[in-house]
Amino acid sequence: MIAQEHLRRVAAWSRELTDREIEVARAGIVERSYVTGETIFMRGDKFDYWAGVVSGLARMGAVSRDGKETSLAGLTAGAWFGEGSVLKNEPRRYDVVALRDSRLALMERSAFLWLFENSVGFNRFLVRQLNERLGQFIGMLEVNRTLDATARLARSIASLFNPILYPESTRHLEITQEEIGALSGMSRQNANRSLNRLEKEGLLRLEYGGVTILDIERLRSYGEEV
């Protein structure tokens, strides 16, 4: 069980719950730490938790049969994920790996299902979350099929500033160029070239250990004019 105030800090969705619902959520959550490079779960695992990132950075992705890696999404603090597998009670369809030391909040399936069956506020959150995630993946499909490397990286960074999926995000993100490359499926060198191009165009500012977004709307639509 985690403290009520801590739950409110790490889970924006909890702010819509009643007192009774908060108690169920608290009782069903534990926290666990993962080190850089550690696999949180793999495709095919029976991972019976709905998970939220308390701190750190993780990558959701998959590996094809021929060994090619595909990044699906970055997961920063405030992100909750895996509700589809919990609802369907099925093995995970993707991998999640910690890109840096990370701490996750893990909600037991029984608590998740109780909230799903009883909480209007929780269901409102799930509908918003699933809708945003669907839009994110449809946009990724478009990007991968039609846009160049810089545009793919721009959209990848912009996705980390989605206020619904990542409610704690600000215009500044502590992230390395190597981590950005991993999230966008690019080498560090290619990511560096694309980041410098985006900085020259006034969309972001590179800083030691991080990046500050200067024009989020242009970053989200980057490449549409190409």
Secondary structure, 3 states (H helix, E strand, C coil): CCCHHHHHHHCHHHHHCCHHHHHHHHHCEEEEEECCCCEEECCCCCCCEEEEEEECEEEEEEECCCCCEEEEEEEECCCEECHHHHHHCCCCCCEEEECCCEEEEEEEHHHHHHHHHHCHHHHHHHHHHHHHHHHHHHHHHHHHHHCCHHHHHHHHHHHCCCCCCCCCCCCEEECCHHHHHHHHCCCHHHHHHHHHHHHHCCCEEEECCEEEECCHHHHHCCCCCC
